Amino acid sequence: MAHRPSLLFLAAALPLAACSVGPDYRPSSAAELGVPQRYSVPADQRAREDLTQWWRKFDDPQLAALVERAQAANLDIAQAVTRLRQARESLVQSRAALLPSLSTSGGYSRSQPLRGASTTVTLPDGTVTSFSQGASNSFSLGLDANYQLDLFGGVRRGVESSRAGYEAAGYDYASVLISVEAETARNYVLARAAQAQLANARATLALQEDNLQIAQWRVQAGLVSTLDQEQARAQRAQTAATIPTLEANYNGFVSRLGVLTGQAPGALKAELEAVKPIPTGPVSVATGIPADALRQRPDIRAAERNLASATAQIGVTQAQLYPSFAIGGSIDAGSSALSSLFDVLTGRLFANVAQTIFDAGRTRSQVRSAQAAADSAFLTYKQTVLTSLEDIENAAVALQSAQRRVADFREALDASNNQAILARTQYRAGLTDFTTLNQAENQLLSAQNGLTQARSDQSTALIQLYLSLGGGWDSTTTPQAPTTGSTANGN
């Protein structure tokens, strides 16, 4: 009954295994996070619509195709997946500490005498005889088991922290995913806007070249001074000077789209060369109430999971203040012949108790540090919530502002176009001077570019609103690391 004390110790310890030191995590309420019941700006607070694939609401197949290609090939998304896989393996490693560890070992040795080695033996009758020493074999096999009893829940708190960290990594992946989707759509809109501005500049340049020719004819006819000709020449040169800048801007947006889709910068130039209008989406978006952002925004959910992980870490450090208990055992077999290896087995069972008596306050300092880390995680969580609400309100206001500017610039363009037609007709008939024509055409170009910019701002504000609302992923699931391959599907 040599093992009775160890067995009695184990029997007494097992009921304690259900307790876990440290605070239990409790999700914060919307009121604790400072979430208001309504937005402070005009917003469509009907029940939130499905924003999982918001880019399809722009009714632009090329835009949708680029976003989906970015989902599959973007390298930032691929890196987020690798971080998610790492977090999953950290969880696996934490869970492994809940189970015993088993190890086995085996050995074989052979003794071979040197040449000429012998043993001399004297027989009872006095005869001396020499025997040659022969070779000998030795076989051994062992099995060891160790188990750290998690009496105070330190290991379980570690698993809890790792699980929350894995979930946070999943939401971080979703945050990268929706950011890449929005960035792809935004650069596509800006590329189409640059195309429109280039078209405006080139059309205006053609008119100004015609004006210059007319001014030259009138100077040659002695109808006007060379002032008209120089004004026309200067205006044409200024318009021509804007075109290289617009071309460079367009090239930058297209190059960015290539990289966002995991390709070389120039990979999409031929595909996007054909001029298409700026995509426009719906007039309004159902934003829901502010509390909906807590469920829809992946960055908020990641911050919440980081808080849960930090809270569990308090229990991990507090468990170090209490004794640690370990049990284990081993079974060994050894023989000079393999056939008789298991004829004799020896075993042992042990238990171990360890308690830190003095560490100059290091462990308690670690507990206080973990508590401070949890407090910091809560503040980060609350800050993320408030910043998210700020993003939503700013995007909603930006969208409404752009829509009003689109309406105003449409009216300005109509008036400027009529004014430019009249001024051009009167100048050709000699009824007005070139300065009047120049001002009218400048106003027309300004109205054209203003309308283009307002339309671009309207689309980018809508994209920003979709992003700020957390659109672009399935918020009803927690993204999981793929078992194979290098991508994860968050939709």
C-alpha positions as CSV (number, residue, x, y, z in Angstrom):
1,M,0.0,0.0,0.0
2,A,3.0,2.3,-0.7
3,H,0.9,4.4,-3.1
4,R,-1.9,5.2,-0.6
5,P,-0.7,8.7,0.5
6,S,-0.5,9.8,-3.2
7,L,-3.9,8.4,-4.0
8,L,-5.4,10.1,-0.9
9,F,-3.7,13.4,-1.9
10,L,-5.2,13.1,-5.4
11,A,-8.7,12.3,-4.1
12,A,-8.6,15.3,-1.9
13,A,-7.3,17.6,-4.6
14,L,-9.7,16.8,-7.3
15,P,-12.8,18.6,-5.8
16,L,-10.7,21.8,-5.8
17,A,-10.1,21.6,-9.5
18,A,-13.4,23.4,-10.2
19,C,-12.4,26.7,-8.7
20,S,-10.6,29.4,-10.7
21,V,-9.1,32.5,-9.2
22,G,-9.4,35.9,-10.9
23,P,-12.4,37.8,-12.0
24,D,-15.0,36.3,-14.3
25,Y,-15.4,38.4,-17.5
26,R,-18.7,40.2,-17.9
27,P,-19.5,42.0,-21.1
28,S,-20.0,45.8,-20.7
29,S,-23.4,47.3,-21.4
30,A,-24.0,49.9,-24.1
31,A,-24.5,52.5,-21.3
32,E,-21.1,51.7,-19.7
33,L,-19.5,52.3,-23.1
34,G,-21.2,55.6,-23.6
35,V,-23.4,54.5,-26.5
36,P,-26.3,56.9,-27.1
37,Q,-29.8,55.8,-28.1
38,R,-29.8,57.8,-31.3
39,Y,-27.2,59.5,-33.6
40,S,-26.7,63.2,-33.1
41,V,-26.9,63.8,-36.9
42,P,-29.7,63.1,-39.4
43,A,-29.4,59.4,-40.2
44,D,-31.7,56.7,-41.6
45,Q,-32.2,54.7,-38.3
46,R,-34.4,52.1,-39.7
47,A,-33.4,48.5,-39.1
48,R,-30.0,47.9,-40.5
49,E,-30.0,46.5,-44.0
50,D,-27.8,43.6,-45.2
51,L,-24.3,45.1,-46.0
52,T,-22.4,41.9,-46.5
53,Q,-21.8,42.7,-50.2
54,W,-22.5,46.4,-50.2
55,W,-20.3,47.0,-53.3
56,R,-23.0,45.3,-55.5
57,K,-25.4,48.2,-54.6
58,F,-23.3,50.4,-57.0
59,D,-24.5,48.3,-59.9
60,D,-21.0,48.3,-61.5
61,P,-19.9,44.8,-62.5
62,Q,-16.3,45.9,-62.9
63,L,-16.2,47.4,-59.4
64,A,-17.7,44.2,-57.9
65,A,-15.2,42.0,-59.8
66,L,-12.2,44.1,-58.5
67,V,-13.5,43.9,-54.9
68,E,-13.9,40.2,-55.0
69,R,-10.5,39.8,-56.6
70,A,-9.0,41.8,-53.8
71,Q,-10.7,39.5,-51.3
72,A,-9.0,36.5,-52.8
73,A,-5.6,37.9,-53.6
74,N,-4.8,40.9,-51.4
75,L,-1.6,40.4,-49.4
76,D,-2.7,42.3,-46.3
77,I,-5.7,39.9,-46.0
78,A,-3.3,37.0,-46.5
79,Q,-1.1,38.3,-43.6
80,A,-4.2,38.7,-41.4
81,V,-5.0,35.0,-42.1
82,T,-1.5,33.9,-41.0
83,R,-2.0,35.9,-37.7
84,L,-5.3,34.1,-37.3
85,R,-3.7,30.8,-37.8
86,Q,-1.0,31.6,-35.2
87,A,-3.7,32.6,-32.7
88,R,-5.4,29.2,-33.3
89,E,-2.2,27.3,-32.6
90,S,-1.7,29.4,-29.4
91,L,-5.2,28.2,-28.3
92,V,-4.2,24.6,-29.1
93,Q,-1.1,24.9,-27.0
94,S,-3.0,26.4,-24.1
95,R,-5.5,23.5,-24.2
96,A,-2.7,21.0,-24.2
97,A,-1.8,22.1,-20.7
98,L,-5.1,20.8,-19.4
99,L,-4.1,17.2,-20.3
100,P,-1.3,14.9,-18.9
101,S,1.9,14.7,-20.8
102,L,3.2,11.2,-21.8
103,S,6.7,10.3,-22.9
104,T,8.4,7.1,-23.7
105,S,12.0,6.1,-24.1
106,G,13.8,3.0,-25.2
107,G,17.4,1.9,-25.3
108,Y,19.7,-0.8,-26.5
109,S,23.4,-1.3,-25.7
110,R,25.8,-4.1,-26.6
111,S,29.1,-4.8,-24.8
112,Q,31.8,-6.3,-27.0
113,P,35.1,-7.5,-25.3
114,L,38.4,-6.5,-26.8
115,R,40.6,-9.1,-28.5
116,G,42.4,-11.4,-26.1
117,A,40.3,-10.6,-23.1
118,S,39.7,-13.6,-20.9
119,T,38.8,-14.6,-17.3
120,T,40.9,-17.0,-15.3
121,V,39.0,-19.4,-13.0
122,T,40.5,-21.9,-10.4
123,L,38.5,-25.1,-10.2
124,P,38.0,-27.0,-6.9
125,D,40.5,-29.6,-7.9
126,G,43.2,-26.8,-8.3
127,T,43.1,-26.7,-12.0
128,V,43.3,-23.2,-13.5
129,T,41.2,-22.6,-16.6
130,S,40.8,-19.5,-18.8
131,F,37.5,-18.4,-20.4
132,S,37.1,-15.9,-23.2
133,Q,34.6,-13.1,-22.4
134,G,31.5,-13.0,-24.7
135,A,29.3,-10.1,-25.9
136,S,26.3,-9.0,-23.8
137,N,23.1,-7.1,-24.8
138,S,20.9,-4.8,-22.7
139,F,17.4,-3.7,-23.6
140,S,15.3,-1.0,-21.8
141,L,11.9,0.6,-22.2
142,G,10.2,3.3,-20.1
143,L,7.0,5.2,-20.0
144,D,6.6,8.5,-18.0
145,A,3.4,10.4,-17.3
146,N,3.1,13.9,-15.7
147,Y,0.1,16.0,-14.9
148,Q,-0.1,19.5,-13.5
149,L,-3.2,19.7,-11.4
150,D,-5.1,23.0,-12.3
151,L,-6.5,23.4,-8.8
152,F,-6.7,27.2,-8.9
153,G,-7.7,27.6,-12.5
154,G,-4.6,29.2,-13.8
155,V,-4.4,26.9,-16.8
156,R,-8.1,27.2,-17.5
157,R,-7.8,31.0,-17.4
158,G,-5.0,30.7,-19.8
159,V,-7.2,28.7,-22.2
160,E,-9.9,31.3,-21.7
161,S,-7.5,34.1,-22.6
162,S,-6.2,32.3,-25.6
163,R,-9.7,31.5,-26.9
164,A,-10.6,35.2,-26.6
165,G,-7.3,36.1,-28.3
166,Y,-8.1,33.7,-31.2
167,E,-11.6,35.3,-31.6
168,A,-10.0,38.8,-31.5
169,A,-7.6,37.7,-34.3
170,G,-10.6,36.6,-36.3
171,Y,-12.2,40.0,-35.9
172,D,-8.9,41.7,-36.8
173,Y,-8.9,39.6,-40.0
174,A,-12.5,40.9,-40.7
175,S,-11.3,44.5,-40.1
176,V,-8.5,44.1,-42.6
177,L,-11.0,42.4,-45.1
178,I,-13.5,45.2,-45.0
179,S,-10.8,47.9,-45.1
180,V,-9.3,46.4,-48.3
181,E,-12.8,46.1,-49.8
182,A,-13.5,49.8,-49.1
183,E,-10.0,50.9,-50.3
184,T,-10.5,49.0,-53.6
185,A,-13.9,50.6,-54.2
186,R,-12.6,54.0,-53.3
187,N,-9.7,53.8,-55.7
188,Y,-11.9,52.6,-58.4
189,V,-14.2,55.6,-57.9
190,L,-11.2,58.0,-57.9
191,A,-9.9,56.4,-61.1
192,R,-13.2,57.0,-62.8
193,A,-13.3,60.6,-61.4
194,A,-9.8,61.2,-62.8
195,Q,-11.0,59.9,-66.2
196,A,-13.9,62.3,-66.1
197,Q,-11.7,65.3,-65.2
198,L,-9.3,64.3,-68.0
199,A,-12.2,64.3,-70.4
200,N,-13.3,67.7,-69.2
201,A,-9.8,69.1,-69.5
202,R,-9.3,67.7,-73.0
203,A,-12.7,69.0,-74.2
204,T,-12.0,72.4,-72.8
205,L,-8.5,72.4,-74.4
206,A,-10.1,71.6,-77.8
207,L,-12.4,74.6,-77.4
208,Q,-9.6,76.9,-76.3
209,E,-7.5,75.8,-79.3
210,D,-10.5,76.9,-81.5
211,N,-10.7,80.2,-79.6
212,L,-7.0,80.8,-80.1
213,Q,-7.4,80.2,-83.9
214,I,-10.4,82.6,-84.0
215,A,-8.4,85.2,-82.0
216,Q,-5.5,84.9,-84.4
217,W,-7.8,85.4,-87.4
218,R,-9.4,88.5,-85.9
219,V,-5.9,89.9,-85.1
220,Q,-4.8,89.3,-88.7
221,A,-8.0,91.0,-89.9
222,G,-7.3,94.0,-87.7
223,L,-10.5,93.6,-85.7
224,V,-8.8,93.2,-82.3
225,S,-5.5,93.8,-80.8
226,T,-3.0,91.1,-80.0
227,L,-4.2,91.1,-76.4
228,D,-7.0,88.7,-77.3
229,Q,-4.6,86.4,-79.0
230,E,-2.2,86.4,-76.0
231,Q,-5.0,85.8,-73.5
232,A,-6.2,82.9,-75.6
233,R,-2.7,81.4,-75.8
234,A,-2.2,81.8,-72.1
235,Q,-5.5,80.2,-71.2
236,R,-4.9,77.3,-73.5
237,A,-1.4,76.7,-72.0
238,Q,-2.8,76.7,-68.5
239,T,-5.4,74.1,-69.3
240,A,-2.9,71.9,-71.1
241,A,-0.6,72.1,-68.0
242,T,-3.4,70.5,-65.9
243,I,-3.6,67.4,-68.0
244,P,-0.2,65.7,-67.0
245,T,-1.2,66.1,-63.3
246,L,-4.6,64.5,-64.0
247,E,-2.9,61.7,-65.9
248,A,-0.5,61.1,-63.1
249,N,-3.4,61.0,-60.6
250,Y,-5.2,58.5,-62.7
251,N,-2.1,56.3,-63.0
252,G,-1.7,56.3,-59.3
253,F,-5.3,55.1,-58.6
254,V,-5.0,52.3,-61.2
255,S,-1.6,51.2,-59.9
256,R,-3.0,51.1,-56.4
257,L,-5.9,48.9,-57.6
258,G,-3.3,46.5,-59.1
259,V,-1.5,46.2,-55.8
260,L,-4.8,45.8,-53.8
261,T,-5.7,42.9,-56.0
262,G,-2.3,41.2,-55.4
263,Q,-0.8,42.1,-58.8
264,A,1.9,44.4,-60.3
265,P,1.0,48.1,-60.4
266,G,0.4,48.1,-64.1
267,A,-1.7,44.9,-64.3
268,L,-5.1,46.7,-64.6
269,K,-4.2,49.5,-66.9
270,A,-5.5,47.9,-70.1
271,E,-8.6,46.6,-68.2
272,L,-9.6,50.1,-66.9
273,E,-8.5,52.1,-70.0
274,A,-12.1,52.4,-71.4
275,V,-13.8,55.4,-69.9
276,K,-16.8,54.7,-67.7
277,P,-18.9,56.9,-65.5
278,I,-18.4,57.3,-61.7
279,P,-20.5,54.6,-60.0
280,T,-23.3,55.8,-57.9
281,G,-25.0,53.8,-55.1
282,P,-28.3,54.3,-53.3
283,V,-29.4,57.6,-52.0
284,S,-29.6,56.5,-48.4
285,V,-28.5,53.7,-46.2
286,A,-30.4,52.3,-43.2
287,T,-27.9,52.7,-40.4
288,G,-29.9,51.2,-37.5
289,I,-29.3,52.5,-34.0
290,P,-25.9,53.2,-32.5
291,A,-25.9,50.0,-30.5
292,D,-26.0,48.0,-33.7
293,A,-22.3,49.1,-34.3
294,L,-21.3,46.9,-31.3
295,R,-22.4,43.8,-33.2
296,Q,-21.5,44.8,-36.7
297,R,-18.1,46.5,-36.5
298,P,-15.3,43.9,-36.3
299,D,-12.9,46.3,-34.7
300,I,-15.3,46.8,-31.8
301,R,-15.7,43.1,-31.4
302,A,-12.0,42.6,-31.5
303,A,-11.5,45.2,-28.8
304,E,-14.1,43.4,-26.7
305,R,-12.4,40.1,-27.1
306,N,-9.0,41.7,-26.2
307,L,-10.7,42.9,-23.0
308,A,-11.9,39.4,-22.2
309,S,-8.4,38.0,-22.9
310,A,-6.8,40.6,-20.6
311,T,-9.4,39.9,-17.9
312,A,-8.6,36.2,-18.0
313,Q,-4.8,37.0,-17.7
314,I,-5.5,38.4,-14.2
315,G,-6.5,34.9,-13.1
316,V,-3.4,33.4,-14.8
317,T,-1.2,35.6,-12.7
318,Q,-3.2,35.2,-9.5
319,A,-2.9,31.5,-9.7
320,Q,0.8,31.8,-9.3
321,L,0.2,33.1,-5.7
322,Y,-1.1,29.6,-4.7
323,P,0.6,26.3,-4.4
324,S,1.2,24.2,-7.6
325,F,0.5,20.5,-7.5
326,A,1.8,17.9,-9.9
327,I,1.5,14.1,-10.0
328,G,3.3,11.6,-12.2
329,G,4.5,8.1,-12.6
330,S,6.7,5.9,-14.6
331,I,6.9,2.3,-15.7
332,D,10.3,0.8,-16.7
333,A,11.3,-2.5,-18.1
334,G,14.8,-3.9,-18.8
335,S,16.4,-7.2,-19.8
336,S,19.4,-8.6,-21.5
337,A,17.1,-10.3,-24.0
338,L,14.4,-8.8,-26.0
339,S,12.1,-11.8,-25.5
340,S,12.1,-11.3,-21.8
341,L,11.9,-7.5,-21.8
342,F,8.5,-7.5,-20.0
343,D,9.2,-10.2,-17.6
344,V,10.1,-7.7,-14.9
345,L,8.4,-4.3,-14.7
346,T,9.1,-1.6,-12.1
347,G,7.0,1.5,-11.5
348,R,6.7,4.5,-9.3
349,L,4.1,7.1,-8.5
350,F,4.9,10.6,-7.2
351,A,3.2,13.8,-6.2
352,N,4.8,17.2,-5.9
353,V,3.8,20.4,-4.1
354,A,5.5,23.7,-4.7
355,Q,4.9,27.1,-3.2
356,T,6.7,30.4,-3.6
357,I,7.6,31.7,-0.2
358,F,9.5,34.9,-1.1
359,D,10.0,36.6,-4.4
360,A,10.3,40.2,-3.2
361,G,6.7,41.0,-4.4
362,R,7.3,40.1,-8.0
363,T,4.2,37.8,-8.4
364,R,1.9,40.3,-6.8
365,S,3.3,43.0,-9.0
366,Q,2.5,40.8,-12.0
367,V,-1.1,40.6,-10.7
368,R,-1.3,44.4,-10.5
369,S,0.2,44.7,-13.9
370,A,-2.4,42.3,-15.4
371,Q,-5.2,44.3,-13.7
372,A,-3.8,47.5,-15.2
373,A,-3.6,45.8,-18.6
374,A,-7.3,44.9,-18.3
375,D,-8.2,48.5,-17.3
376,S,-6.3,49.7,-20.4
377,A,-8.1,47.1,-22.6
378,F,-11.5,48.4,-21.3
379,L,-10.5,52.0,-22.2
380,T,-9.3,50.9,-25.6
381,Y,-12.6,49.1,-26.1
382,K,-14.6,52.2,-25.1
383,Q,-12.5,54.4,-27.3
384,T,-13.0,52.1,-30.2
385,V,-16.8,52.2,-29.7
386,L,-16.8,56.0,-29.6
387,T,-14.5,56.4,-32.5
388,S,-16.7,54.0,-34.5
389,L,-19.8,56.1,-33.8
390,E,-17.8,59.2,-34.8
391,D,-16.9,57.5,-38.1
392,I,-20.6,56.7,-38.8
393,E,-21.8,60.2,-38.1
394,N,-19.1,61.9,-40.1
395,A,-19.7,59.6,-43.1
396,A,-23.5,60.2,-42.9
397,V,-22.9,64.0,-42.9
398,A,-20.3,63.7,-45.7
399,L,-22.8,61.8,-47.8
400,Q,-25.6,64.3,-47.3
401,S,-23.2,67.2,-48.0
402,A,-22.0,65.6,-51.2
403,Q,-25.5,65.0,-52.4
404,R,-26.4,68.7,-51.9
405,R,-23.3,69.8,-53.7
406,V,-24.1,67.4,-56.6
407,A,-27.5,69.2,-57.0
408,D,-26.0,72.6,-56.8
409,F,-23.2,71.9,-59.3
410,R,-25.8,70.4,-61.7
411,E,-27.6,73.8,-61.7
412,A,-24.3,75.6,-62.0
413,L,-23.2,73.5,-64.9
414,D,-26.4,74.1,-66.8
415,A,-26.1,77.8,-66.3
416,S,-22.4,77.9,-67.1
417,N,-22.9,75.8,-70.3
418,N,-25.6,78.3,-71.5
419,Q,-23.4,81.2,-70.6
420,A,-20.4,79.7,-72.5
421,I,-22.5,79.1,-75.6
422,L,-23.7,82.6,-75.7
423,A,-20.3,84.1,-75.0
424,R,-18.7,82.0,-77.7
425,T,-21.4,83.0,-80.3
426,Q,-21.1,86.6,-79.4
427,Y,-17.3,86.6,-79.6
428,R,-17.4,85.0,-83.0
429,A,-19.8,87.7,-84.1
430,G,-17.7,90.4,-82.6
431,L,-20.3,91.4,-80.1
432,T,-18.2,90.8,-77.0
433,D,-14.5,90.8,-76.0
434,F,-12.3,87.8,-75.3
435,T,-12.2,88.4,-71.6
436,T,-15.9,87.7,-71.3
437,L,-15.5,84.5,-73.3
438,N,-12.5,83.5,-71.2
439,Q,-14.4,84.0,-68.0
440,A,-17.5,82.1,-69.2
441,E,-15.4,79.1,-70.3
442,N,-13.5,79.1,-67.1
443,Q,-16.7,79.0,-65.2
444,L,-17.9,76.1,-67.4
445,L,-14.8,74.1,-66.7
446,S,-15.0,74.8,-63.0
447,A,-18.6,73.7,-62.9
448,Q,-17.8,70.5,-64.8
449,N,-14.9,69.6,-62.5
450,G,-17.0,70.6,-59.4
451,L,-19.8,68.3,-60.5
452,T,-17.3,65.5,-61.1
453,Q,-15.7,66.0,-57.7
454,A,-19.1,66.2,-56.0
455,R,-20.1,62.9,-57.6
456,S,-16.8,61.3,-56.6
457,D,-17.2,62.6,-53.0
458,Q,-20.8,61.3,-52.9
459,S,-19.6,57.8,-53.9
460,T,-16.6,57.8,-51.6
461,A,-18.7,59.1,-48.7
462,L,-21.1,56.2,-49.3
463,I,-18.2,53.7,-49.3
464,Q,-17.0,55.2,-46.1
465,L,-20.4,54.9,-44.6
466,Y,-20.6,51.3,-45.5
467,L,-17.2,50.7,-44.0
468,S,-18.0,52.6,-40.8
469,L,-21.1,50.5,-40.4
470,G,-19.0,47.4,-40.6
471,G,-20.3,46.2,-43.9
472,G,-18.4,43.6,-46.0
473,W,-18.4,40.5,-43.8
474,D,-20.8,38.2,-42.1
475,S,-21.2,39.5,-38.6
476,T,-23.3,36.5,-37.5
477,T,-20.1,34.4,-37.4
478,T,-16.7,34.5,-35.9
479,P,-14.0,34.1,-38.6
480,Q,-12.1,30.9,-38.2
481,A,-8.6,30.1,-39.4
482,P,-8.5,27.8,-42.5
483,T,-7.3,24.3,-41.9
484,T,-5.4,24.3,-45.2
485,G,-4.3,26.9,-47.7
486,S,-3.5,30.6,-46.9
487,T,-6.8,32.4,-47.0
488,A,-9.9,32.5,-44.9
489,N,-13.5,33.2,-46.0
490,G,-15.0,35.9,-43.8
491,N,-18.2,36.3,-46.0
